[in-house]
């Protein structure tokens, strides 16, 4: 393992992210903050939603921001590098194993997802205040944040190495949109009790565990899945998506 090369690649991706910071912030925060403002401020302020809904909404918004950022930060550069700029060819010539090139992409995406999730908390607090949130277990909170970031970045690796450039719109309409609306981001998983088939079906969506895990950490007074179930499911999806992503990356690189 050539750590110097790995660090140089990570540093370059960090430089690109800093250079595109404004664009990245608009892509990451605009939609979630609009949802926060409409559902958390307008709907609650007008009396259509109870005051408690603001606290219920925030963990889901954090999960959306982290997921969208991690997937976008990994998938879009990979699609561009493999099909447009061919920059990936330079990386493949570097003195480092092919697998570590993919892992570096995942790590860079994770870091961006973590920043996105942590930045959303004060921004949403400014929009929704007063809001009742508390971190009941800092260690579990950090663990869930890391697992959610890993799931988003590994998902970006799998999608970026599986999609062609003409299918980018399809990726967001058929993958991201259903994932968000059936990811228990705007409601707890228990709200689907009256729809038992749907309640079980959404459990294949990793965003459900991201939303429920953050809800358990920030607003434990609301119904949520158990922390053990959340941690186990997120770890499973992280490993699954990483294995699929690495396999697709190797196949794409060789071809």
Backbone as CSV, one residue per row, in Angstrom:
resi,resn,N_x,N_y,N_z,CA_x,CA_y,CA_z,C_x,C_y,C_z
1,UNK,0.841,-1.194,0.000,0.000,0.000,0.000,0.883,1.254,0.000
2,UNK,0.710,2.109,-0.987,1.493,3.339,-1.123,0.689,4.486,-0.502
3,UNK,0.968,4.784,0.771,0.195,5.792,1.482,0.428,7.198,0.933
4,UNK,1.618,7.450,0.385,1.904,8.770,-0.169,1.011,9.040,-1.378
5,UNK,0.881,8.046,-2.248,0.020,8.188,-3.425,-1.433,8.316,-3.016
6,UNK,-1.841,7.501,-2.037,-3.217,7.551,-1.546,-3.531,8.936,-0.978
7,UNK,-2.595,9.488,-0.198,-2.787,10.814,0.383,-2.827,11.902,-0.676
8,UNK,-2.008,11.746,-1.731,-1.995,12.733,-2.807,-3.326,12.751,-3.547
9,UNK,-3.891,11.564,-3.790,-5.197,11.486,-4.450,-6.294,12.095,-3.584
10,UNK,-6.237,11.806,-2.304,-7.240,12.347,-1.384,-7.110,13.872,-1.297
11,UNK,-5.866,14.361,-1.274,-5.642,15.799,-1.235,-6.145,16.487,-2.488
12,UNK,-5.978,15.847,-3.648,-6.471,16.438,-4.890,-7.994,16.529,-4.885
13,UNK,-8.663,15.456,-4.420,-10.126,15.473,-4.354,-10.616,16.535,-3.375
14,UNK,-9.876,16.721,-2.275,-10.243,17.762,-1.308,-10.101,19.149,-1.933
15,UNK,-9.047,19.326,-2.733,-8.838,20.619,-3.416,-9.970,20.906,-4.400
16,UNK,-10.391,19.886,-5.154,-11.490,20.049,-6.106,-12.788,20.381,-5.371
17,UNK,-13.003,19.718,-4.228,-14.216,19.984,-3.444,-14.221,21.417,-2.919
18,UNK,-13.068,21.902,-2.456,-12.976,23.289,-1.979,-13.209,24.275,-3.115
19,UNK,-12.683,23.965,-4.282,-12.824,24.855,-5.432,-14.292,24.955,-5.878
20,UNK,-15.018,23.856,-5.723,-16.430,23.824,-6.121,-17.355,23.920,-4.909
21,UNK,-16.883,24.580,-3.853,-17.631,24.601,-2.592,-19.015,25.230,-2.732
22,UNK,-19.101,26.348,-3.463,-20.392,27.033,-3.593,-21.388,26.168,-4.352
23,UNK,-20.944,25.602,-5.467,-21.815,24.712,-6.236,-22.239,23.510,-5.414
24,UNK,-21.279,22.963,-4.659,-21.567,21.793,-3.827,-22.577,22.129,-2.737
25,UNK,-22.441,23.296,-2.138,-23.376,23.704,-1.084,-24.786,23.887,-1.635
26,UNK,-24.906,24.484,-2.822,-26.224,24.662,-3.421,-26.867,23.317,-3.739
27,UNK,-26.075,22.393,-4.277,-26.593,21.070,-4.601,-26.987,20.300,-3.351
28,UNK,-26.245,20.505,-2.275,-26.439,19.718,-1.065,-27.541,20.265,-0.180
29,UNK,-27.543,21.588,0.016,-28.393,22.155,1.066,-29.679,22.813,0.580
30,UNK,-29.747,23.166,-0.699,-30.913,23.924,-1.158,-32.211,23.150,-0.992
31,UNK,-32.264,21.945,-1.537,-33.501,21.163,-1.451,-33.870,20.812,-0.001
32,UNK,-32.928,20.283,0.818,-33.299,19.983,2.209,-33.772,21.203,2.987
33,UNK,-33.109,22.352,2.795,-33.511,23.543,3.539,-34.856,24.081,3.069
34,UNK,-35.172,23.893,1.795,-36.496,24.274,1.316,-37.571,23.397,1.966
35,UNK,-37.290,22.098,2.075,-38.221,21.202,2.768,-38.366,21.609,4.227
36,UNK,-37.236,21.941,4.868,-37.275,22.371,6.265,-38.133,23.624,6.415
37,UNK,-37.930,24.577,5.510,-38.675,25.838,5.604,-40.167,25.619,5.372
38,UNK,-40.526,24.864,4.327,-41.938,24.679,3.996,-42.651,23.836,5.052
39,UNK,-42.086,22.651,5.362,-42.763,21.745,6.291,-42.557,22.150,7.747
40,UNK,-41.351,22.625,8.065,-41.049,22.932,9.458,-41.448,24.317,9.905
41,UNK,-41.380,25.287,8.986,-41.703,26.655,9.365,-43.097,27.066,8.883
42,UNK,-43.352,26.911,7.576,-44.633,27.368,7.028,-45.797,26.509,7.519
43,UNK,-45.671,25.177,7.350,-46.779,24.287,7.720,-47.028,24.300,9.224
44,UNK,-45.949,24.284,10.008,-46.102,24.322,11.474,-46.610,25.688,11.916
45,UNK,-46.020,26.751,11.347,-46.441,28.102,11.714,-47.878,28.393,11.351
46,UNK,-48.391,27.735,10.308,-49.778,27.939,9.890,-50.756,27.068,10.662
47,UNK,-50.235,26.166,11.472,-51.105,25.318,12.281,-51.504,24.014,11.630
48,UNK,-50.987,23.745,10.415,-51.336,22.497,9.731,-50.550,21.309,10.293
49,UNK,-49.404,21.574,10.905,-48.571,20.542,11.520,-48.328,20.912,12.973
50,UNK,-48.235,19.922,13.871,-47.937,20.236,15.270,-46.512,20.739,15.445
51,UNK,-46.263,21.461,16.528,-44.928,21.999,16.797,-43.876,20.896,16.881
52,UNK,-44.271,19.739,17.389,-43.320,18.636,17.566,-42.788,18.113,16.238
53,UNK,-43.499,18.394,15.140,-43.070,17.875,13.844,-41.710,18.431,13.432
54,UNK,-41.372,19.619,13.904,-40.078,20.206,13.564,-38.936,19.313,14.048
55,UNK,-39.059,18.815,15.256,-38.023,17.941,15.803,-37.996,16.600,15.072
56,UNK,-39.180,16.116,14.687,-39.275,14.843,13.965,-38.636,14.947,12.590
57,UNK,-38.729,16.121,11.969,-38.265,16.325,10.599,-36.749,16.413,10.485
58,UNK,-36.096,17.026,11.458,-34.669,17.327,11.352,-33.786,16.109,11.081
59,UNK,-33.919,14.978,11.810,-33.044,13.822,11.521,-33.174,13.325,10.088
60,UNK,-34.390,13.345,9.551,-34.576,12.918,8.168,-33.890,13.837,7.187
61,UNK,-33.921,15.143,7.464,-33.255,16.110,6.589,-31.739,15.897,6.614
62,UNK,-31.198,15.607,7.791,-29.763,15.315,7.895,-29.420,14.070,7.086
63,UNK,-30.263,13.034,7.199,-30.028,11.790,6.458,-30.066,12.033,4.951
64,UNK,-31.034,12.834,4.488,-31.124,13.147,3.057,-29.873,13.878,2.592
65,UNK,-29.443,14.880,3.347,-28.276,15.673,2.958,-27.021,14.811,2.864
66,UNK,-26.826,13.947,3.846,-25.652,13.083,3.837,-25.705,12.089,2.680
67,UNK,-26.869,11.495,2.460,-27.009,10.501,1.399,-26.803,11.128,0.029
68,UNK,-27.470,12.244,-0.207,-27.358,12.915,-1.504,-25.920,13.365,-1.750
69,UNK,-25.284,13.935,-0.729,-23.916,14.436,-0.888,-22.938,13.308,-1.168
70,UNK,-23.024,12.223,-0.382,-22.099,11.105,-0.568,-22.235,10.453,-1.929
71,UNK,-23.473,10.229,-2.354,-23.694,9.607,-3.664,-23.212,10.528,-4.774
72,UNK,-23.580,11.806,-4.693,-23.189,12.761,-5.734,-21.676,12.913,-5.793
73,UNK,-21.019,13.002,-4.632,-19.577,13.258,-4.583,-18.766,12.107,-5.163
74,UNK,-19.304,10.898,-5.125,-18.574,9.743,-5.661,-19.051,9.381,-7.063
75,UNK,-20.363,9.305,-7.254,-20.904,8.819,-8.527,-20.614,9.752,-9.695
76,UNK,-20.858,11.049,-9.516,-20.715,11.975,-10.643,-19.274,12.090,-11.138
77,UNK,-18.268,12.248,-10.250,-16.885,12.267,-10.751,-16.491,10.963,-11.445
78,UNK,-16.975,9.824,-10.926,-16.641,8.542,-11.558,-17.220,8.444,-12.962
79,UNK,-18.480,8.855,-13.112,-19.099,8.830,-14.438,-18.331,9.724,-15.395
80,UNK,-17.940,10.915,-14.914,-17.191,11.851,-15.762,-15.806,11.295,-16.104
81,UNK,-15.122,10.739,-15.117,-13.754,10.273,-15.336,-13.695,9.031,-16.223
82,UNK,-14.677,8.178,-16.125,-14.688,6.976,-16.947,-15.166,7.251,-18.377
83,UNK,-16.057,8.252,-18.551,-16.706,8.394,-19.844,-16.429,9.716,-20.550
84,UNK,-16.013,10.764,-19.835,-15.787,12.053,-20.473,-14.315,12.431,-20.453
85,UNK,-13.799,12.702,-19.265,-12.438,13.239,-19.158,-11.369,12.158,-19.277
86,UNK,-11.730,10.914,-19.002,-10.791,9.779,-18.982,-9.674,9.980,-17.966
87,UNK,-9.923,10.838,-16.984,-8.916,11.109,-15.956,-8.594,9.862,-15.145
88,UNK,-9.527,8.943,-15.088,-9.327,7.722,-14.300,-8.124,6.932,-14.813
89,UNK,-7.791,7.092,-16.094,-6.654,6.370,-16.656,-5.347,6.798,-15.987
90,UNK,-5.244,8.086,-15.654,-4.047,8.563,-14.951,-3.966,7.953,-13.558
91,UNK,-5.090,7.854,-12.897,-5.097,7.268,-11.547,-4.743,5.783,-11.598
92,UNK,-5.232,5.098,-12.615,-4.954,3.665,-12.731,-3.478,3.388,-13.001
93,UNK,-2.764,4.395,-13.529,-1.330,4.240,-13.784,-0.489,4.545,-12.545
94,UNK,-1.131,5.055,-11.499,-0.406,5.399,-10.272,0.099,4.126,-9.587
95,UNK,1.188,4.244,-8.812,1.758,3.064,-8.128,0.950,2.661,-6.891
96,UNK,-0.268,2.225,-7.149,-1.159,1.836,-6.064,-2.164,0.838,-6.616
97,UNK,-2.578,-0.095,-5.779,-3.521,-1.116,-6.211,-4.851,-0.479,-6.619
98,UNK,-5.491,-1.065,-7.614,-6.745,-0.550,-8.152,-7.827,-0.416,-7.079
99,UNK,-7.860,-1.359,-6.168,-8.873,-1.343,-5.109,-8.758,-0.095,-4.247
100,UNK,-7.523,0.326,-3.975,-7.316,1.492,-3.119,-7.705,2.795,-3.821
101,UNK,-7.681,2.802,-5.136,-8.164,3.977,-5.868,-9.659,4.155,-5.612
102,UNK,-10.390,3.034,-5.651,-11.827,3.082,-5.373,-12.102,3.440,-3.918
103,UNK,-11.309,2.888,-3.005,-11.497,3.178,-1.585,-11.232,4.653,-1.294
104,UNK,-10.253,5.234,-1.985,-9.983,6.666,-1.813,-11.195,7.503,-2.233
105,UNK,-11.858,7.090,-3.316,-13.072,7.778,-3.750,-14.148,7.691,-2.667
106,UNK,-14.271,6.525,-2.073,-15.267,6.322,-1.014,-14.941,7.195,0.195
107,UNK,-13.685,7.226,0.589,-13.279,8.027,1.748,-13.529,9.509,1.499
108,UNK,-13.227,9.987,0.295,-13.477,11.395,-0.038,-14.977,11.701,0.020
109,UNK,-15.783,10.778,-0.485,-17.228,10.966,-0.427,-17.755,10.948,0.988
110,UNK,-17.189,10.081,1.821,-17.590,10.019,3.229,-17.326,11.346,3.938
111,UNK,-16.152,11.910,3.709,-15.802,13.171,4.367,-16.766,14.285,3.965
112,UNK,-17.125,14.329,2.684,-18.073,15.352,2.233,-19.460,15.113,2.828
113,UNK,-19.863,13.849,2.939,-21.175,13.533,3.521,-21.223,13.919,4.997
114,UNK,-20.141,13.670,5.720,-20.095,14.024,7.144,-20.203,15.534,7.319
115,UNK,-19.446,16.281,6.507,-19.521,17.745,6.582,-20.936,18.219,6.289
116,UNK,-21.558,17.639,5.261,-22.923,18.034,4.896,-23.891,17.784,6.040
117,UNK,-23.778,16.609,6.674,-24.689,16.287,7.772,-24.511,17.190,8.972
118,UNK,-23.272,17.503,9.308,-23.018,18.330,10.488,-23.359,19.797,10.237
119,UNK,-23.218,20.253,8.989,-23.550,21.637,8.676,-25.063,21.855,8.673
120,UNK,-25.811,20.825,8.265,-27.269,20.951,8.222,-27.848,21.215,9.609
121,UNK,-27.237,20.662,10.654,-27.801,20.801,12.009,-27.934,22.270,12.413
122,UNK,-26.874,23.086,12.377,-27.055,24.504,12.752,-27.912,25.284,11.762
123,UNK,-27.816,24.949,10.452,-28.635,25.660,9.469,-30.121,25.401,9.708
124,UNK,-30.465,24.136,9.936,-31.860,23.796,10.196,-32.323,24.390,11.520
125,UNK,-31.426,24.435,12.504,-31.800,25.025,13.800,-32.145,26.505,13.622
126,UNK,-31.392,27.208,12.778,-31.684,28.618,12.537,-33.066,28.802,11.905
127,UNK,-33.445,27.874,11.026,-34.737,27.976,10.351,-35.886,27.541,11.269
128,UNK,-35.661,26.494,12.056,-36.745,25.886,12.823,-36.847,26.357,14.268
129,UNK,-35.852,27.072,14.769,-35.821,27.386,16.190,-37.134,28.028,16.672
130,UNK,-37.565,27.716,17.892,-36.936,26.773,18.827,-37.243,25.322,18.453
131,UNK,-36.258,24.452,18.684,-36.420,23.041,18.355,-35.789,22.202,19.456
132,UNK,-36.429,21.113,19.796,-35.999,20.288,20.926,-35.217,19.084,20.422
133,UNK,-33.880,19.172,20.415,-33.029,18.049,20.040,-31.945,17.883,21.090
134,UNK,-31.484,16.664,21.249,-30.398,16.380,22.192,-29.701,15.101,21.757
135,UNK,-28.391,15.051,21.949,-27.620,13.857,21.606,-27.525,12.997,22.850
136,UNK,-28.321,11.934,22.881,-28.397,11.099,24.077,-27.138,10.255,24.276
137,UNK,-26.539,9.804,23.171,-25.340,8.969,23.264,-24.339,9.425,22.202
138,UNK,-23.364,10.262,22.574,-22.399,10.775,21.589,-21.678,9.686,20.808
139,UNK,-21.310,8.588,21.466,-20.581,7.519,20.785,-21.447,6.871,19.708
140,UNK,-22.698,6.565,20.055,-23.610,5.975,19.075,-23.907,6.963,17.949
141,UNK,-24.016,8.238,18.297,-24.281,9.266,17.284,-23.140,9.322,16.269
142,UNK,-21.899,9.329,16.750,-20.737,9.355,15.863,-20.688,8.104,14.997
143,UNK,-20.979,6.952,15.609,-20.967,5.690,14.862,-21.996,5.702,13.744
144,UNK,-23.204,6.173,14.040,-24.254,6.217,13.023,-23.897,7.208,11.921
145,UNK,-23.343,8.357,12.293,-22.915,9.338,11.287,-21.892,8.708,10.338
146,UNK,-20.929,7.985,10.885,-19.901,7.345,10.055,-20.504,6.265,9.158
147,UNK,-21.424,5.477,9.697,-22.046,4.411,8.909,-22.934,4.977,7.805
148,UNK,-23.644,6.054,8.104,-24.484,6.697,7.081,-23.604,7.285,5.980
149,UNK,-22.510,7.933,6.371,-21.586,8.488,5.381,-20.996,7.382,4.506
150,UNK,-20.662,6.258,5.131,-20.098,5.137,4.375,-21.123,4.552,3.412
151,UNK,-22.371,4.426,3.865,-23.415,3.888,2.982,-23.620,4.791,1.767
152,UNK,-23.623,6.106,1.972,-23.839,7.018,0.849,-22.674,6.969,-0.129
153,UNK,-21.448,6.956,0.381,-20.275,6.936,-0.497,-20.141,5.599,-1.225
154,UNK,-20.393,4.503,-0.524,-20.337,3.181,-1.172,-21.447,3.043,-2.202
155,UNK,-22.622,3.610,-1.895,-23.700,3.623,-2.872,-23.327,4.432,-4.098
156,UNK,-22.636,5.551,-3.888,-22.159,6.349,-5.008,-21.161,5.589,-5.868
157,UNK,-20.294,4.799,-5.218,-19.331,3.985,-5.965,-20.050,2.957,-6.827
158,UNK,-21.029,2.258,-6.235,-21.775,1.233,-6.971,-22.553,1.840,-8.136
159,UNK,-23.232,2.963,-7.884,-24.015,3.601,-8.936,-23.119,4.220,-10.015
160,UNK,-22.061,4.883,-9.597,-21.181,5.547,-10.546,-20.486,4.593,-11.495
161,UNK,-20.244,3.369,-11.027,-19.580,2.371,-11.873,-20.576,1.500,-12.635
162,UNK,-21.856,1.710,-12.398,-22.883,0.894,-13.048,-23.712,1.679,-14.055
163,UNK,-23.684,3.014,-13.957,-24.526,3.864,-14.796,-23.714,4.485,-15.931
164,UNK,-24.350,4.590,-17.095,-23.763,5.346,-18.194,-24.201,6.801,-18.101
165,UNK,-23.500,7.678,-18.805,-23.783,9.105,-18.702,-25.204,9.456,-19.124
166,UNK,-25.779,8.702,-20.057,-27.132,9.001,-20.510,-28.194,8.552,-19.519
167,UNK,-27.779,7.857,-18.474,-28.721,7.351,-17.480,-28.675,8.135,-16.171
168,UNK,-27.989,9.286,-16.166,-27.874,10.066,-14.936,-29.247,10.515,-14.449
169,UNK,-30.060,11.027,-15.354,-31.413,11.445,-14.981,-32.233,10.285,-14.465
170,UNK,-32.031,9.114,-15.067,-32.748,7.915,-14.625,-32.339,7.530,-13.215
171,UNK,-31.056,7.730,-12.898,-30.563,7.390,-11.563,-31.300,8.191,-10.497
172,UNK,-31.522,9.467,-10.760,-32.177,10.299,-9.758,-33.683,10.077,-9.710
173,UNK,-34.291,9.801,-10.863,-35.745,9.622,-10.866,-36.159,8.243,-10.373
174,UNK,-35.373,7.216,-10.672,-35.756,5.853,-10.300,-35.053,5.332,-9.051
175,UNK,-33.982,5.994,-8.642,-33.249,5.525,-7.449,-33.375,6.521,-6.300
176,UNK,-32.949,7.755,-6.537,-32.895,8.725,-5.449,-34.280,9.151,-4.947
177,UNK,-35.197,9.455,-5.876,-36.515,9.952,-5.453,-37.290,8.927,-4.633
178,UNK,-37.441,7.671,-5.102,-38.119,6.680,-4.251,-37.389,6.436,-2.930
179,UNK,-36.049,6.471,-2.980,-35.282,6.253,-1.748,-35.612,7.314,-0.704
180,UNK,-35.752,8.568,-1.145,-36.035,9.663,-0.220,-37.449,9.564,0.345
181,UNK,-38.433,9.369,-0.536,-39.817,9.400,-0.081,-40.216,8.142,0.688
182,UNK,-39.529,7.030,0.436,-39.802,5.815,1.199,-38.672,5.523,2.189
183,UNK,-37.924,6.560,2.548,-36.806,6.389,3.468,-37.088,6.856,4.877
184,UNK,-38.375,7.057,5.210,-38.776,7.487,6.559,-38.071,8.777,6.962
185,UNK,-37.886,9.661,5.993,-37.222,10.927,6.275,-38.194,11.966,6.822
186,UNK,-39.423,11.957,6.334,-40.421,12.941,6.761,-41.413,12.359,7.759
187,UNK,-41.221,11.129,8.124,-42.128,10.437,9.047,-41.367,9.257,9.652
188,UNK,-41.751,8.809,10.835,-41.082,7.644,11.425,-41.572,6.353,10.771
189,UNK,-40.785,5.320,10.889,-41.152,4.019,10.315,-42.457,3.502,10.893
190,UNK,-42.715,3.808,12.151,-43.949,3.348,12.801,-45.198,3.957,12.178
191,UNK,-45.041,5.068,11.432,-46.204,5.704,10.794,-46.783,4.839,9.682
192,UNK,-46.025,3.826,9.246,-46.492,2.941,8.176,-47.224,1.713,8.707
193,UNK,-47.575,1.731,9.979,-48.225,0.574,10.598,-49.501,0.163,9.863
194,UNK,-50.242,1.146,9.376,-51.501,0.853,8.671,-51.266,0.346,7.249
195,UNK,-50.009,0.322,6.836,-49.648,-0.199,5.513,-48.596,-1.289,5.710
196,UNK,-48.994,-2.444,6.253,-48.017,-3.463,6.677,-47.101,-3.959,5.569
197,UNK,-47.635,-4.102,4.358,-46.792,-4.579,3.259,-45.727,-3.535,2.926
198,UNK,-46.146,-2.290,2.824,-45.202,-1.209,2.547,-44.198,-1.053,3.679
199,UNK,-44.663,-1.215,4.920,-43.780,-1.065,6.073,-42.645,-2.078,6.040
200,UNK,-42.951,-3.289,5.585,-41.906,-4.306,5.478,-41.053,-4.090,4.236
201,UNK,-41.680,-3.633,3.157,-40.944,-3.461,1.903,-39.877,-2.372,2.007
202,UNK,-40.156,-1.302,2.750,-39.196,-0.192,2.828,-37.944,-0.566,3.607
203,UNK,-37.960,-1.691,4.273,-36.784,-2.096,5.045,-35.591,-2.471,4.165
204,UNK,-35.838,-2.602,2.850,-34.703,-2.831,1.942,-34.028,-1.516,1.571
205,UNK,-34.581,-0.415,2.047,-34.039,0.916,1.761,-33.094,1.324,2.890
206,UNK,-31.796,1.459,2.617,-30.856,1.817,3.691,-31.118,3.192,4.300
207,UNK,-31.780,4.082,3.545,-32.072,5.411,4.078,-33.038,5.331,5.261
208,UNK,-33.842,4.277,5.320,-34.741,4.078,6.465,-33.931,3.992,7.750
209,UNK,-32.853,3.221,7.712,-32.036,3.023,8.907,-31.218,4.279,9.235
210,UNK,-30.837,5.021,8.202,-30.143,6.281,8.447,-31.064,7.264,9.160
211,UNK,-32.289,7.419,8.651,-33.245,8.345,9.258,-33.630,7.921,10.662
212,UNK,-33.931,6.631,10.818,-34.360,6.138,12.123,-33.231,6.176,13.145
213,UNK,-32.016,5.916,12.697,-30.875,5.972,13.610,-30.613,7.378,14.104
214,UNK,-30.641,8.349,13.200,-30.451,9.745,13.604,-31.611,10.235,14.460
215,UNK,-32.813,9.737,14.169,-33.977,10.102,14.990,-33.813,9.557,16.416
216,UNK,-33.289,8.343,16.517,-33.070,7.751,17.838,-32.024,8.520,18.635
217,UNK,-31.036,9.092,17.933,-29.966,9.815,18.607,-30.356,11.239,18.979
218,UNK,-31.117,11.907,18.114,-31.401,13.329,18.312,-32.746,13.595,18.989
219,UNK,-33.740,12.789,18.677,-35.082,12.989,19.266,-35.631,11.630,19.717
220,UNK,-35.026,11.030,20.728,-35.422,9.673,21.145,-36.847,9.571,21.671
221,UNK,-37.503,10.701,21.947,-38.880,10.651,22.453,-39.861,10.191,21.374
222,UNK,-39.467,10.293,20.100,-40.328,9.835,19.010,-40.091,8.348,18.750
223,UNK,-41.097,7.645,18.203,-40.902,6.225,17.873,-39.772,6.048,16.866
224,UNK,-38.990,4.990,17.046,-37.881,4.733,16.135,-37.472,3.281,16.234
225,UNK,-36.749,2.801,15.245,-36.205,1.454,15.284,-35.130,1.372,16.363
226,UNK,-34.883,0.167,16.839,-33.869,-0.001,17.880,-32.489,0.332,17.333
227,UNK,-31.641,0.855,18.193,-30.292,1.251,17.777,-29.492,0.057,17.271
228,UNK,-29.656,-1.105,17.903,-28.926,-2.305,17.479,-29.320,-2.692,16.054
229,UNK,-30.634,-2.657,15.777,-31.108,-2.992,14.429,-30.566,-2.001,13.400
230,UNK,-30.538,-0.734,13.763,-30.033,0.307,12.858,-28.547,0.089,12.567
231,UNK,-27.757,-0.128,13.602,-26.320,-0.325,13.421,-26.026,-1.563,12.575
232,UNK,-26.745,-2.656,12.855,-26.534,-3.901,12.109,-26.913,-3.725,10.643
233,UNK,-28.042,-3.081,10.385,-28.505,-2.896,9.008,-27.565,-1.978,8.233
234,UNK,-27.147,-0.872,8.844,-26.239,0.045,8.158,-24.899,-0.623,7.849
235,UNK,-24.396,-1.405,8.791,-23.145,-2.120,8.554,-23.298,-3.114,7.403
236,UNK,-24.438,-3.807,7.367,-24.702,-4.760,6.284,-24.725,-4.055,4.931
237,UNK,-25.451,-2.947,4.837,-25.537,-2.223,3.568,-24.194,-1.613,3.176
238,UNK,-23.423,-1.160,4.159,-22.093,-0.623,3.858,-21.218,-1.681,3.193
239,UNK,-21.170,-2.858,3.788,-20.340,-3.939,3.248,-20.861,-4.373,1.881
240,UNK,-22.181,-4.543,1.769,-22.771,-4.983,0.504,-22.468,-4.001,-0.629
241,UNK,-22.716,-2.717,-0.385,-22.503,-1.716,-1.431,-21.021,-1.549,-1.753
242,UNK,-20.160,-1.696,-0.742,-18.719,-1.594,-0.996,-18.245,-2.748,-1.871
243,UNK,-18.701,-3.965,-1.573,-18.306,-5.130,-2.373,-18.796,-4.984,-3.810
244,UNK,-20.056,-4.602,-3.962,-20.614,-4.404,-5.307,-19.867,-3.286,-6.031
245,UNK,-19.610,-2.187,-5.322,-18.917,-1.061,-5.933,-17.509,-1.405,-6.375
246,UNK,-16.770,-2.115,-5.527,-15.402,-2.503,-5.884,-15.395,-3.444,-7.081
247,UNK,-16.350,-4.362,-7.122,-16.434,-5.293,-8.250,-16.739,-4.542,-9.548
248,UNK,-17.682,-3.602,-9.479,-18.036,-2.831,-10.667,-16.900,-1.906,-11.097
249,UNK,-16.185,-1.358,-10.114,-15.051,-0.474,-10.424,-13.960,-1.247,-11.157
250,UNK,-13.642,-2.431,-10.654,-12.610,-3.254,-11.301,-13.025,-3.645,-12.711
251,UNK,-14.300,-4.014,-12.855,-14.792,-4.404,-14.187,-14.727,-3.223,-15.156
252,UNK,-15.117,-2.030,-14.658,-15.112,-0.844,-15.492,-13.692,-0.432,-15.845
253,UNK,-12.784,-0.538,-14.895,-11.400,-0.127,-15.125,-10.704,-1.039,-16.131
254,UNK,-10.978,-2.338,-16.051,-10.333,-3.291,-16.954,-10.870,-3.147,-18.370
255,UNK,-12.167,-2.875,-18.471,-12.769,-2.747,-19.802,-12.425,-1.413,-20.455
